[in-house]
Amino acid sequence: MLQILFLFKSTSSKKNKYFFILAIAGIFLFTSCGEKKEKETFEIKNKKKVENVDATDKTTSIKTNSLGKRMFIACAACHNLKKGEAHKVGPNLYGIFGKKSATTEGFEYSEALKTSEITWSEETIRKWMQDPAGYVPQTKMAFVGIKKEEQQTALIEYLKEETKTEE
């Protein structure tokens, strides 16, 4: 490059100067043209296989399950759902449907719930989640309740799926 600059200074003819300028421009263009970079592509490694579901039930069950899962976030602070998981502030809810209240081993229930004689069903769980203290006065459960029927239904469906016992 220094040699070319030296030649440029030493040449006096206009023709040589224009040639030199064009040669320099050509060198810059040639060196700036490199290999084209290919766009980065990303491969999805964990593709989940989706099973066919009845078209009429698919949308409803996905919406319900999604809403139910979101509704359970508030419950998850105090409850677990799966077999063998520890109790938290509230009891583990595994197998709750059809179970008599206050019978899960290893959890200390309020006297009010022990004497309530409730068997957990969709109906009783709905009443409970609407207003726990109103349904069983003197309960230890500090929860204001879920007022919207759509949210209750979604949570009940989610609980039915997540807490079902192995047969």
C-alpha positions in Angstrom: 0.0 0.0 0.0 2.9 2.4 0.8 4.4 1.6 -2.5 1.2 2.6 -4.3 1.0 5.9 -2.4 4.6 6.6 -3.3 3.8 6.0 -6.9 0.8 8.3 -6.7 3.0 11.1 -5.4 5.7 10.6 -7.9 3.4 10.4 -11.0 2.5 13.7 -12.5 0.3 12.8 -15.4 -3.5 13.1 -14.9 -4.0 9.8 -16.7 -1.9 8.0 -14.2 -3.6 9.7 -11.2 -7.1 8.7 -12.5 -5.9 5.1 -13.0 -4.4 5.1 -9.5 -7.7 6.4 -8.0 -9.6 3.8 -9.8 -7.2 1.1 -8.8 -7.5 2.1 -5.1 -11.3 2.1 -5.4 -11.2 -1.3 -7.0 -9.0 -2.7 -4.2 -11.4 -1.3 -1.6 -14.4 -2.8 -3.4 -12.6 -6.1 -3.9 -11.6 -6.4 -0.2 -14.9 -5.4 1.1 -16.7 -8.1 -0.9 -16.3 -11.2 1.2 -18.1 -14.4 1.5 -21.7 -13.9 2.3 -22.7 -14.9 5.7 -25.6 -17.3 5.9 -28.4 -16.4 8.2 -28.2 -18.2 11.5 -30.8 -20.8 11.8 -32.0 -22.5 15.0 -33.1 -26.0 15.3 -35.8 -26.9 17.8 -34.4 -29.9 19.7 -37.3 -30.7 21.9 -40.3 -31.0 19.6 -43.3 -32.2 21.5 -45.6 -34.6 19.8 -49.2 -33.4 19.9 -51.9 -36.1 20.1 -55.1 -35.7 18.3 -58.0 -34.6 20.5 -61.7 -34.3 19.5 -62.1 -31.0 17.8 -65.2 -30.0 19.9 -63.5 -30.8 23.2 -60.0 -29.5 22.2 -60.6 -25.8 22.4 -62.7 -25.9 25.6 -60.4 -28.3 27.5 -57.3 -26.3 26.5 -58.8 -23.0 27.7 -60.1 -24.6 30.8 -56.9 -26.4 31.6 -54.9 -23.2 30.9 -57.2 -21.0 33.1 -57.3 -23.7 35.8 -53.5 -23.9 35.9 -53.3 -20.1 36.2 -55.9 -20.2 39.0 -54.0 -22.8 40.9 -50.9 -20.5 41.1 -52.6 -18.8 44.1 -53.3 -22.3 45.6 -49.7 -23.5 45.0 -48.4 -21.3 47.7 -50.1 -23.5 50.3 -50.9 -26.8 48.5 -49.2 -29.6 46.5 -51.1 -31.9 44.1 -49.0 -35.0 43.4 -48.7 -38.2 45.4 -45.9 -38.2 47.9 -45.3 -34.4 47.8 -45.0 -32.8 51.3 -47.8 -30.8 52.9 -47.2 -27.0 52.9 -49.3 -24.6 55.0 -52.3 -26.5 53.6 -52.5 -30.2 52.9 -51.5 -32.1 49.8 -54.6 -32.3 47.6 -53.7 -35.6 45.9 -56.8 -37.8 45.6 -59.1 -35.1 47.1 -62.3 -36.0 45.0 -64.4 -38.5 46.9 -62.3 -38.1 50.1 -63.7 -37.1 53.4 -62.5 -33.8 54.7 -59.6 -33.6 57.2 -58.5 -37.2 56.6 -55.1 -36.7 54.9 -52.4 -38.2 57.2 -49.7 -35.9 58.4 -51.6 -32.7 58.3 -53.1 -30.9 61.4 -56.6 -29.7 60.4 -58.8 -27.2 62.2 -61.4 -28.7 64.6 -64.1 -27.0 62.4 -63.0 -29.0 59.3 -62.5 -32.2 61.3 -66.2 -32.1 62.4 -67.6 -30.8 59.1 -68.4 -34.2 57.7 -67.7 -32.9 54.1 -66.9 -35.4 51.4 -65.1 -33.5 48.6 -67.0 -33.4 45.3 -67.2 -30.8 42.5 -70.2 -29.3 44.4 -68.5 -29.1 47.8 -65.2 -27.9 46.4 -67.0 -25.2 44.5 -68.7 -24.0 47.7 -65.4 -24.2 49.6 -63.5 -22.2 47.0 -66.2 -19.5 46.8 -65.8 -18.7 50.5 -63.9 -21.2 52.7 -64.7 -19.3 56.0 -68.3 -19.0 55.0 -68.7 -22.6 54.1 -66.8 -23.9 57.2 -66.7 -21.2 59.9 -63.6 -21.3 62.1 -61.5 -23.0 59.4 -57.7 -22.2 59.5 -57.7 -21.6 55.7 -57.0 -17.9 55.1 -58.3 -17.4 51.6 -60.9 -14.9 50.4 -62.3 -17.3 47.7 -62.9 -17.3 44.0 -66.1 -15.6 43.0 -66.2 -16.1 39.2 -68.0 -19.3 38.2 -65.8 -19.7 35.1 -62.6 -19.6 37.2 -64.1 -22.0 39.7 -65.0 -24.5 37.0 -61.6 -24.2 35.4 -59.8 -24.8 38.7 -62.1 -27.8 39.5 -61.3 -29.4 36.1 -57.6 -28.7 36.7 -57.7 -30.3 40.1 -59.6 -33.3 38.8 -56.9 -33.9 36.3 -53.9 -33.2 38.5 -55.0 -35.0 41.6 -56.5 -38.1 40.2 -55.3 -41.3 41.9 -53.5 -44.1 40.1 -55.7 -47.0 39.5 
